[in-house]
Amino acid sequence: MIVGIPREIKKQESRVAMVPLGVRQLVRRGVAVLVERGAGEDADYLDEEFADAGAELIDGAAEVFERADLIVKVKEPQPAEVAMLREGQMLFTYLHLAADKSLTETLLATGVTGIAYETVQVGKRLPLLEPMSEVAGRMSVMVGAYFLAKHEGGRGTLLGGVPGVLPGRVTIIGGGTSGVNAAKVATGIGADTTILEVSSERMTWLDTAMPHARTLYSSEGALMELLPRTDLLIGAVLVPGAKAPNLVTRDMLRSMRKGTVLVDIAVDQGGCIETTRPTTHESPIFEEEGVIHYCVANMPGAYARTSTQALTNVTLPYIQLLATEGLAGACAQRPELVGGINCKDGKLTCREVGEAHGLETVLTGMELS
C-alpha cells in the first residue's frame, strides 16, 4: 500500500501529518511513502529530511492523491482535496464532520473510506485527539492571558496577580483532556481556577489530581453565578464525534464584564458557546456582547512543530497497520479503529454525525461479531 502525505492547504495550517522519523519507520517496513514537496516546511521539516528518510518527493498534491492508497492528513479535506479523493481510497485525518454537513455530503459522494482521528476511542479515551487537546488546552490560557491585556482590548487583568492584588479568575467548562491542561497552566501562573464538570467520578479525580483548582458541578445556574466574576472563560467540552452542546447562550454572556475573554476550544465541533464562529490565526478574535472571543479552529497549528511530533507519536502505529494489513486487518488487530470509520463506500457510518445532520447511518461491516 502507498501512503500519501500532502501539504495542508487549510488557511494558516502549519502542521504536517508525519515527521521524517515516522516516514523512516514506515519505509523500513516496506511501505512506500509519497510526500508533497514543502509539506513540512512550516513545521520546520525540510524536504531533504523526508527524502533521507526514504520518502519519494512529489511536485503537487494531485499526484499524491492519484497514486496513494492511504492519504494521511492533519485537517479535514478542503474542497480541492475532496475533488481528488476516490472510491477504494482511505483518508486518515481529523474530520470533524458533525460541524459540517456540506463536507459530510461531498465526502460521501467520493466513496472514500474516511477514518477520523477524533472518533477512535479506547475505553473513555480518545488517544488520537488527546495530544492536540493537550496543546489546545495549554495554549488557551496563554492566548487568553494575552488578549486580557489592555492594548489588545481586554480588561487589563493579569491572571496571576501580584503580591497584594488578587489573581484573575479562570472558568473552564469541561474536565477532560483540554480542560485539565488548561487548568495546569492557569493554576501554574497562579490564577483562581474553577473547572465545571458533570461526571462525579471525574470530579473526584480532578479534586485529587488538580489540588489548586476547584471543581463545580456544571449547570446553567453554576455558570450564571460564575460568569459575572470570570476574567477568562474556556470552553473545553467534547462529545466524541458529535456536535458540541451549546452551554453558554448570548444572554448568559451578557453577564460577563466588558473586556473579559473567552476561548472556545470546541469550535472544531461547532463550539459550546452560542456566539462562537470559527476564526484563524491571522485574525483570531472578534467581540460580541463586550466579550473578546478567540475561536481559532486549528489552535495547535500555531505550534506546528510540537503538534506534529505529538500527533505522529499516536497516529503512526495505526498508519503502519493500515498500510501493511489493510482496513480489515488493522481493525481486527485494533478494534477501536472501527469507531474511527465515519464513512465507507458512500455510506455514513458514524451515528453521532448522522444525528447532527439528520442523515441515515449504516454499520461499517468491520464490527466484530
SVG drawing of the C-alpha trace seen along z (x, -y; Angstrom):
<svg xmlns="http://www.w3.org/2000/svg" viewBox="-33 -50 52 63">
<polyline fill="none" stroke="black" stroke-width="0.4" points="0.0,0.0 1.2,-3.5 0.9,-6.2 0.5,-9.8 1.2,-12.9 0.0,-16.1 0.8,-19.6 -2.0,-21.0 -3.9,-23.8 -6.4,-24.9 -5.8,-28.5 -2.9,-29.0 -2.5,-25.3 1.2,-24.8 1.3,-21.2 2.2,-18.1 0.8,-14.7 4.1,-12.9 7.6,-13.7 10.5,-12.3 11.3,-9.6 7.8,-8.3 8.3,-8.1 11.6,-6.2 9.8,-3.7 7.1,-3.0 9.7,-2.6 11.7,-0.1 8.5,2.0 8.3,1.9 5.7,-0.8 6.1,-3.3 5.6,-6.9 4.9,-9.9 5.4,-13.4 4.4,-16.5 7.3,-19.0 7.1,-21.7 4.6,-19.7 6.7,-20.0 8.4,-23.4 6.0,-25.3 6.7,-22.8 10.4,-23.2 10.9,-19.9 12.8,-20.1 12.1,-18.1 15.7,-16.7 14.8,-15.2 11.8,-13.4 13.9,-12.2 16.7,-11.0 14.0,-9.0 13.1,-7.2 10.1,-9.2 9.5,-10.0 9.1,-13.7 6.2,-14.7 5.5,-18.0 1.9,-19.0 -0.9,-17.3 -2.6,-15.9 -0.1,-13.1 0.0,-12.3 -3.8,-11.8 -3.7,-9.9 -1.1,-7.3 -1.7,-6.9 -4.0,-4.2 -3.9,-5.8 -4.0,-9.6 -2.8,-10.8 -3.5,-14.4 -4.0,-16.7 -7.1,-18.7 -10.4,-17.9 -10.1,-17.8 -10.7,-21.2 -12.9,-21.3 -10.0,-21.0 -8.8,-17.9 -12.2,-16.3 -12.3,-16.5 -9.2,-14.4 -10.4,-11.6 -11.8,-8.4 -13.6,-5.2 -11.4,-2.5 -9.1,-5.0 -8.6,-5.6 -8.4,-9.0 -7.0,-9.2 -7.2,-12.7 -9.2,-14.9 -12.6,-15.1 -15.0,-16.9 -17.9,-16.0 -20.6,-16.8 -19.8,-20.5 -20.0,-20.5 -22.9,-18.9 -21.6,-20.1 -18.3,-18.3 -20.1,-15.2 -22.2,-15.0 -19.4,-15.7 -17.1,-13.2 -19.8,-10.6 -20.1,-11.2 -16.4,-10.3 -16.9,-6.8 -13.7,-7.2 -13.3,-5.4 -12.9,-8.3 -11.3,-7.5 -11.4,-10.3 -8.7,-10.6 -11.2,-12.2 -13.6,-9.2 -11.1,-6.4 -11.9,-5.6 -10.2,-3.2 -12.4,-2.9 -13.2,-6.5 -10.0,-7.8 -9.6,-9.4 -5.9,-8.6 -5.6,-10.3 -7.3,-13.5 -5.5,-13.8 -2.2,-15.3 -3.9,-18.1 -6.3,-18.6 -3.3,-18.9 -1.8,-21.6 -5.0,-23.5 -5.7,-23.3 -2.4,-24.7 -2.5,-27.3 -6.0,-28.5 -4.7,-30.1 -1.7,-31.6 -3.8,-33.3 -6.5,-34.2 -4.0,-35.9 -2.5,-37.8 -5.9,-39.2 -6.8,-40.3 -4.1,-43.0 -5.5,-46.4 -3.7,-47.2 -5.5,-44.1 -8.9,-45.3 -9.0,-43.4 -9.8,-44.5 -6.1,-44.8 -6.2,-41.9 -3.0,-39.9 -4.3,-36.4 -1.6,-35.6 -2.0,-38.8 0.9,-40.2 1.6,-40.4 -1.2,-42.4 -3.5,-42.0 -5.9,-39.2 -5.3,-37.0 -7.7,-36.8 -10.4,-34.2 -10.5,-31.4 -13.6,-29.3 -13.1,-26.1 -16.2,-24.3 -15.3,-20.6 -12.8,-18.5 -11.5,-16.4 -8.0,-16.5 -8.3,-20.1 -9.8,-21.3 -7.2,-19.6 -4.3,-21.0 -5.9,-24.5 -6.2,-24.2 -2.5,-23.1 -1.4,-26.3 -3.9,-28.5 -3.1,-27.2 0.6,-27.2 0.6,-31.0 -1.5,-31.5 -4.9,-32.2 -8.1,-31.5 -9.3,-28.5 -12.7,-26.6 -13.4,-23.5 -17.1,-22.7 -17.8,-19.1 -20.9,-16.8 -19.3,-13.4 -19.0,-12.9 -16.3,-10.3 -14.3,-12.8 -14.7,-15.5 -13.4,-13.1 -10.3,-12.5 -9.9,-16.2 -10.1,-17.0 -7.1,-14.8 -5.1,-15.5 -5.7,-19.3 -5.4,-20.4 -5.0,-24.1 -8.2,-24.2 -11.8,-24.0 -14.4,-21.7 -18.1,-22.6 -21.0,-20.6 -21.7,-22.0 -25.2,-23.6 -26.7,-26.7 -27.1,-28.0 -23.4,-27.4 -22.4,-29.2 -24.7,-32.2 -23.1,-32.5 -19.5,-32.4 -19.7,-34.4 -20.0,-37.9 -16.8,-37.2 -14.9,-35.4 -12.0,-37.1 -11.2,-34.2 -13.8,-31.6 -12.6,-28.4 -15.0,-26.1 -13.4,-22.6 -16.5,-20.4 -16.3,-17.3 -18.9,-14.7 -16.9,-12.2 -17.9,-12.6 -20.9,-14.8 -21.6,-18.5 -20.6,-20.3 -23.6,-21.2 -24.4,-24.9 -23.8,-25.6 -23.4,-29.4 -26.1,-31.5 -25.8,-35.0 -28.0,-36.2 -25.7,-34.4 -22.7,-36.1 -24.1,-39.5 -23.5,-38.9 -19.7,-39.0 -17.8,-42.2 -16.6,-44.2 -13.1,-43.2 -13.2,-39.7 -12.1,-36.9 -13.4,-33.6 -11.6,-30.8 -13.8,-28.1 -11.6,-25.1 -14.7,-23.2 -15.1,-25.4 -13.9,-22.4 -17.1,-20.6 -19.3,-23.7 -18.5,-25.4 -20.1,-25.2 -20.9,-29.0 -23.8,-30.4 -21.7,-33.3 -18.8,-31.2 -17.8,-31.3 -14.5,-30.0 -11.6,-32.4 -8.0,-32.0 -4.5,-32.6 -4.3,-35.6 -7.5,-37.2 -8.1,-35.2 -10.6,-37.4 -13.8,-39.2 -16.1,-40.9 -19.6,-40.0 -21.5,-41.5 -18.3,-43.2 -16.5,-39.9 -13.4,-39.1 -13.9,-35.8 -10.9,-33.6 -12.3,-30.8 -9.4,-29.6 -10.4,-26.3 -6.9,-24.8 -5.3,-26.1 -2.4,-23.6 -1.3,-24.8 0.3,-27.8 2.8,-25.4 3.2,-23.3 6.5,-21.5 5.5,-20.4 2.0,-19.4 3.3,-17.4 5.6,-15.5 2.9,-14.8 0.4,-13.7 2.9,-11.4 3.6,-9.7 0.0,-8.5 -1.1,-8.0 2.0,-6.2 1.1,-2.7 -2.4,-2.9 -1.0,-4.2 1.5,-1.3 -1.2,1.2 -3.5,-0.3 -0.6,-0.4 0.6,3.2 -2.6,5.1 -5.3,3.1 -8.5,1.8 -9.9,5.2 -6.7,6.5 -6.0,3.3 -9.5,3.3 -9.1,6.9 -5.9,6.1 -7.0,2.7 -10.9,2.8 -11.0,-0.8 -10.3,-1.8 -13.8,-0.7 -15.2,-3.6 -12.9,-5.9 -14.6,-5.0 -17.0,-7.9 -17.9,-6.9 -17.3,-4.0 -18.5,-3.1 -20.6,-6.2 -22.4,-5.5 -22.3,-7.4 -21.2,-5.1 -20.9,-7.4 -24.1,-7.7 -23.2,-11.0 -22.6,-12.7 -25.8,-11.3 -27.7,-12.7 -26.1,-16.1 -27.2,-16.3 -30.3,-14.2 -28.7,-11.6 -29.0,-7.9 -26.1,-5.8 -25.2,-2.2 -22.7,0.3 -19.2,0.3 -19.1,4.0 -15.9,4.2 -17.7,4.8 -16.6,7.9 -19.3,10.5"/>
</svg>
